[in-house]
Amino acid sequence: MPLPRPYDGEGGDRLVVTVSRSGVVADSVTYTLTCHPTGGTHPAAGEACDQLDDAMVWGRDPFAPVPPGAMCTGQYGGPATGHLRGRWAGRPVDARFSRVNGCEIARWDRFSEVLRLPGS
């Protein structure tokens, strides 16, 4: 029987959150967010972890992109962008966010605390 692997500090839920108000890499900020236990450099880690926990539904990827061909309103929510990468609920995460139409705005809003823009 193999021995258990040593704890490497990465066993919990951990995301690197990069957001930009303008969509330009030069003005982006990057936070770390750890949950279970809550920590990192995210300015609202507790609220962000709560929002992530609320988004979890068994058998569904909460970070899934908007499906191709989805009917979305033509509203524009601005140039802000976000990127989440890391691990959540034992699975790798690499998700990009924008506010280019109604579907993407709704997806962004589901993670509004996680994707907290600087100064908000």
RACOR-V205912 format. One record per pair of residues at least 4 apart in sequence whose C-alpha atoms are under 6 Angstrom apart, sorted by sequence separation. I is the first residue (numbers start at 1). GAP is how many residues later the second one is. D is the distance in Angstrom with one decimal. If there is no record, write none. Layout:
# RACOR-V205912
((I:GAP:D) (I:GAP:D))
This chain:
# RACOR-V205912
((34:4:5.3) (87:4:5.3) (108:4:6.0) (111:4:5.9) (112:4:5.9) (34:5:4.9) (87:5:4.5) (99:5:5.2) (34:6:5.5) (86:6:5.7) (87:6:5.4) (98:6:6.0) (99:6:4.7) (33:7:4.7) (86:7:5.1) (20:8:4.2) (32:8:4.9) (85:8:4.9) (19:9:5.4) (32:9:5.2) (33:9:5.6) (85:9:4.3) (19:10:5.6) (31:10:5.3) (32:10:5.7) (84:10:5.6) (18:11:5.6) (31:11:5.0) (84:11:5.2) (18:12:4.3) (83:12:5.7) (17:13:5.5) (83:13:4.4) (17:14:5.1) (35:14:5.7) (82:14:5.7) (16:15:5.9) (82:15:4.8) (16:16:4.6) (81:16:5.5) (15:17:5.9) (81:17:4.6) (15:18:5.2) (80:18:5.9) (14:19:5.6) (14:20:4.3) (13:21:5.6) (78:21:5.9) (13:22:5.2) (77:22:4.8) (77:23:6.0) (76:24:5.0) (76:25:5.2) (75:26:5.1) (74:27:5.4) (75:27:5.7) (73:28:6.0) (73:29:4.7) (72:30:5.3) (72:31:5.2) (23:56:5.2) (22:57:5.1) (23:57:4.8) (22:58:5.1) (23:58:5.0) (21:59:4.3) (20:60:5.4) (20:61:5.3) (19:62:5.7) (19:63:4.3) (18:64:5.5) (18:65:5.1) (48:65:4.9) (17:66:5.9) (48:66:4.6) (17:67:4.8) (16:68:5.7) (16:69:5.3) (15:70:5.4) (15:71:4.5) (14:72:5.8) (14:73:5.4) (13:74:5.6) (13:75:4.7))
